[in-house]
């Protein structure tokens, strides 16, 4: 019997290996993007994962009953107090190490960065989008969209070309825009001016948005510098001018108001408690070291 053997060349073998790795990576990404037919509890159960380890969800949620039903989220986080949005998700993620406290290069603390995702159903909570601005400007690292049941659009899973996307955020120019609204994707249909995102303490920077991250649903991602789930007023507003008073949904100068639920912010306080205790211990320790160093220096004089 004639026996045929096939030995691929180096280039062919490398190409086959690449295809195999690409297929495995695609399978992992698809699994991580979540199966729309499984409940949140099942999606967050590593024992039920078809591809091994999974990403654990760092977000603290509040949402409407309709949102929970659509994305098969737990009933325990349904919150009637959420107004002006269909869902909100807060998270704290490690950012970088800050070293050199007290002149000691090894005295480092972990800096955390907090973000808030806001979801809006086009029918229940329509937003005044500027149709001329880019459709999306998103980066999904740690974002809550990967933990929801319905997989987001394929384009949203890829890293955008940020320099190009950022430049296009300002196109076309809107004469008369306040600096805080210059790259905003929102517009006042009456005046044609951009609308900035604000809370009672001032302007709030957004880090991303998608006009339709899921069919019929928009997303805005905001920076939460205080890591408390927004300002003490627990509200956001889309407006032309700076809102110098508590956000009132009936205020005619506000294009859209979002009221955040107090219970959700209480859960955020619990989620940050351990980190805050570590921060307090760090500053206490470094402060004591600095005082001792000053005392020793004074004693030597």
HELIX and SHEET records of a PDB file:
HELIX    1   1 UNK A   10  UNK A   32  1                                  23    
HELIX    2   2 UNK A   40  UNK A   43  1                                   4    
HELIX    3   3 UNK A   46  UNK A   48  5                                   3    
HELIX    4   4 UNK A   65  UNK A   71  1                                   7    
HELIX    5   5 UNK A   75  UNK A   77  5                                   3    
HELIX    6   6 UNK A  101  UNK A  103  5                                   3    
HELIX    7   7 UNK A  144  UNK A  147  5                                   4    
HELIX    8   8 UNK A  154  UNK A  157  5                                   4    
HELIX    9   9 UNK A  162  UNK A  168  1                                   7    
HELIX   10  10 UNK A  179  UNK A  181  5                                   3    
HELIX   11  11 UNK A  262  UNK A  300  1                                  39    
SHEET    1   A 6 UNK A  60  UNK A  63  0                                        
SHEET    2   A 6 UNK A  87  UNK A  99 -1                                        
SHEET    3   A 6 UNK A 108  UNK A 121 -1                                        
SHEET    4   A 6 UNK A 217  UNK A 223 -1                                        
SHEET    5   A 6 UNK A 206  UNK A 214 -1                                        
SHEET    6   A 6 UNK A 136  UNK A 137 -1                                        
SHEET    1   B 4 UNK A 202  UNK A 203  0                                        
SHEET    2   B 4 UNK A 196  UNK A 199 -1                                        
SHEET    3   B 4 UNK A 235  UNK A 239 -1                                        
SHEET    4   B 4 UNK A 254  UNK A 259 -1                                        
END                                                                             
